[in-house]
Amino acid sequence: MVSFRAEYKELIRSVNMAGTKAGGKAAAATNKAKYGADFYAKIGASGGKKGTTGGFFANRELARAAGAKGGR
């Protein structure tokens, strides 16, 4: 006779739970099916384009000096 606890553990193992490796893979497959195979590339690219505070954007003089050094 199988106990309720053993059946419950087996059920939990078979379900893709949020926050687990299997759940993440299932979510990724769903996103790719809904929004296309390049879904993660698109959101990564858009996130990279939105930032305007880092790099040379904040310091125009530094960008000019670095460009002059690289151009020599």
C-alpha positions, 0 to 999 in steps of 0.5 A: 500500500502506497502512502499519501505522502509518497504519492504526493511527492511523486506528483510534485516531482512530475509537475513543472513548478515555478522557481525550479529548473524544470519550471524555468525550461517550461516557461522558456518553451512557452515564451518561445512558442508564443513570441518567437524563437528570438524572444530572449534576444529581443528583450535583451537587445531592448534592455541594452538600448534603453540605458543612457547613463553608463559609458561615455554618455555621461562624460563627453570629455572622457569620450573625446579623450579616449577617441583621440588616444585610440586614433593615434 
